[in-house]
Amino acid sequence: MSKIRLGYARNQATSAVAYLQQTRLGGKVRISPKVFFKAFVLPTVEEFRREPLSERRAFLAAIVVNHLADYAAAHENVELIDLVRRLGNPPVLHVVRDVADAAKHSVLRKDDRTVKDSGQIERLHSPGIFQAPLGQGVFAEANAVCVHRIGHPPTQLLPALDAAVDIWTAYLQEA
């Protein structure tokens, strides 16, 4: 995700929250996907980006990115599965969905999930180059919040969230 878009997101989030406050004064209002994206998704993913080892921020970012699909489907008055199919059924949206659902429910029982419980999402922490034996240390960038999906190698969550945000950015620009 580009730094320009993130700076834009921070500025737009403030105005999106102001918009929400103004529109709620007049009564019950359904939040549009674009407003939800600007007010909640982009700032939450940015917070995780600033603290990439925070499992709490990882869970929150996955939850809001996943919920954007609900907002988009409701806005278009279509079933969620039909919207995801129209987006090309990207695997990264399933990764984000599974992480978000595992964070929310702790244990998932559906057979089609590659994440069955929240314990599969963890911060990988390797000793730094000055703490580990010679030749075994890693730079801090090697530490990340990862999801251990069944039948797949560990997936770093931040790049997966970035890919999902890119998908939703393209979708919202067309909408």
C-alpha positions as CSV (number, residue, x, y, z in Angstrom):
1,M,0.0,0.0,0.0
2,S,1.5,3.3,-1.0
3,K,2.4,6.0,1.6
4,I,0.4,8.5,-0.4
5,R,-2.8,6.4,0.0
6,L,-2.1,5.9,3.7
7,G,-1.7,9.7,4.3
8,Y,-4.9,10.2,2.3
9,A,-6.6,7.6,4.5
10,R,-5.6,9.3,7.7
11,N,-7.0,12.6,6.5
12,Q,-10.2,11.0,5.0
13,A,-10.8,9.0,8.2
14,T,-11.3,12.2,10.2
15,S,-13.7,13.6,7.6
16,A,-15.5,10.2,7.4
17,V,-16.1,10.1,11.1
18,A,-17.3,13.7,11.0
19,Y,-19.7,12.6,8.2
20,L,-21.0,9.8,10.4
21,Q,-21.6,12.1,13.3
22,Q,-23.5,14.6,11.1
23,T,-25.7,12.0,9.3
24,R,-26.6,10.2,12.6
25,L,-28.1,13.4,13.9
26,G,-30.9,13.1,11.4
27,G,-31.8,9.5,12.4
28,K,-30.7,6.0,11.6
29,V,-28.4,5.8,8.6
30,R,-26.7,2.8,7.0
31,I,-23.0,3.4,6.6
32,S,-21.8,3.1,3.0
33,P,-18.9,0.8,2.1
34,K,-16.8,3.8,1.1
35,V,-17.4,5.5,4.4
36,F,-16.7,2.3,6.4
37,F,-13.5,1.8,4.3
38,K,-12.3,5.3,5.0
39,A,-13.4,5.6,8.6
40,F,-12.5,2.1,9.9
41,V,-10.6,-0.1,7.5
42,L,-7.8,2.1,6.4
43,P,-7.0,3.6,9.9
44,T,-7.1,0.2,11.5
45,V,-4.8,-1.4,9.0
46,E,-2.5,1.6,9.3
47,E,-2.4,1.0,13.1
48,F,-1.3,-2.6,12.5
49,R,1.3,-1.4,10.0
50,R,2.8,0.9,12.7
51,E,2.8,-2.0,15.2
52,P,3.3,-5.1,13.0
53,L,4.1,-7.4,15.9
54,S,0.8,-6.7,17.7
55,E,-1.6,-9.6,17.6
56,R,-4.3,-7.4,18.9
57,R,-3.9,-4.9,16.0
58,A,-3.7,-7.8,13.6
59,F,-7.0,-9.3,14.8
60,L,-8.7,-5.9,14.7
61,A,-7.4,-5.2,11.2
62,A,-8.6,-8.6,9.9
63,I,-12.0,-8.1,11.5
64,V,-12.7,-4.7,9.9
65,V,-11.3,-5.7,6.5
66,N,-13.5,-8.8,6.6
67,H,-16.6,-6.8,7.6
68,L,-16.1,-4.5,4.6
69,A,-17.5,-7.4,2.6
70,D,-20.7,-7.3,4.6
71,Y,-21.1,-3.6,4.0
72,A,-20.5,-3.9,0.3
73,A,-22.9,-6.8,-0.1
74,A,-25.6,-5.0,1.9
75,H,-25.1,-1.9,-0.1
76,E,-25.5,-3.8,-3.4
77,N,-28.3,-5.9,-1.9
78,V,-26.5,-9.2,-2.9
79,E,-25.5,-12.3,-1.1
80,L,-21.9,-12.1,0.3
81,I,-20.8,-15.2,-1.5
82,D,-22.0,-13.7,-4.9
83,L,-20.0,-10.5,-4.3
84,V,-16.9,-12.5,-3.4
85,R,-17.3,-14.6,-6.6
86,R,-17.7,-11.4,-8.6
87,L,-14.4,-10.2,-7.2
88,G,-12.8,-13.4,-8.5
89,N,-13.0,-15.4,-5.3
90,P,-9.5,-14.3,-4.3
91,P,-7.9,-16.7,-1.7
92,V,-6.6,-13.7,0.3
93,L,-10.1,-12.7,1.2
94,H,-10.6,-16.2,2.6
95,V,-7.5,-15.9,4.7
96,V,-8.6,-12.6,6.1
97,R,-12.1,-14.1,6.7
98,D,-10.7,-17.1,8.5
99,V,-8.4,-14.9,10.7
100,A,-11.3,-12.5,11.5
101,D,-13.7,-15.4,12.4
102,A,-11.1,-17.2,14.5
103,A,-10.3,-14.0,16.3
104,K,-14.0,-13.5,17.0
105,H,-15.1,-17.0,17.8
106,S,-11.9,-18.7,19.0
107,V,-12.8,-22.0,17.3
108,L,-14.2,-22.6,13.8
109,R,-16.1,-25.7,13.0
110,K,-16.8,-25.3,9.3
111,D,-15.0,-27.8,7.1
112,D,-14.0,-25.3,4.4
113,R,-11.8,-23.3,6.8
114,T,-8.0,-23.4,6.7
115,V,-7.9,-21.8,10.1
116,K,-9.7,-23.8,12.8
117,D,-8.8,-21.8,15.9
118,S,-7.3,-18.5,17.0
119,G,-4.1,-20.4,18.2
120,Q,-3.1,-20.7,14.5
121,I,-2.5,-16.9,14.5
122,E,0.6,-15.9,16.3
123,R,3.5,-13.6,16.4
124,L,6.6,-15.3,15.2
125,H,9.5,-14.0,17.2
126,S,13.0,-15.0,16.4
127,P,16.0,-13.8,18.4
128,G,17.8,-10.8,16.9
129,I,21.3,-11.0,15.5
130,F,22.8,-9.9,18.8
131,Q,20.8,-12.4,21.0
132,A,21.1,-15.6,19.0
133,P,24.0,-17.9,18.5
134,L,26.3,-16.9,15.6
135,G,24.5,-17.5,12.2
136,Q,21.1,-18.1,13.7
137,G,19.8,-14.5,14.4
138,V,17.5,-12.6,12.2
139,F,16.7,-9.0,11.5
140,A,13.6,-7.5,13.2
141,E,11.8,-7.6,9.8
142,A,11.7,-11.4,10.0
143,N,9.4,-11.2,13.0
144,A,5.7,-10.9,12.0
145,V,2.2,-11.9,12.9
146,C,1.5,-15.1,10.9
147,V,-1.4,-17.4,10.3
148,H,-0.7,-21.1,10.2
149,R,-3.3,-22.4,7.7
150,I,-4.0,-26.1,7.4
151,G,-2.1,-27.5,4.3
152,H,-0.3,-24.2,3.7
153,P,3.0,-22.6,4.7
154,P,2.8,-19.8,7.3
155,T,1.3,-16.6,5.8
156,Q,2.3,-13.2,7.1
157,L,-0.9,-11.4,7.9
158,L,0.2,-7.8,7.0
159,P,0.9,-8.5,3.3
160,A,-2.4,-10.5,3.1
161,L,-4.3,-7.6,4.6
162,D,-2.6,-5.2,2.1
163,A,-3.7,-7.5,-0.8
164,A,-7.2,-7.5,0.5
165,V,-7.2,-3.7,0.9
166,D,-6.0,-3.4,-2.7
167,I,-8.9,-5.6,-3.8
168,W,-11.4,-3.5,-1.9
169,T,-9.8,-0.3,-3.1
170,A,-10.3,-1.3,-6.7
171,Y,-13.9,-2.5,-6.0
172,L,-14.8,0.8,-4.3
173,Q,-13.3,2.9,-7.1
174,E,-15.6,1.1,-9.6
175,A,-18.7,1.3,-7.3
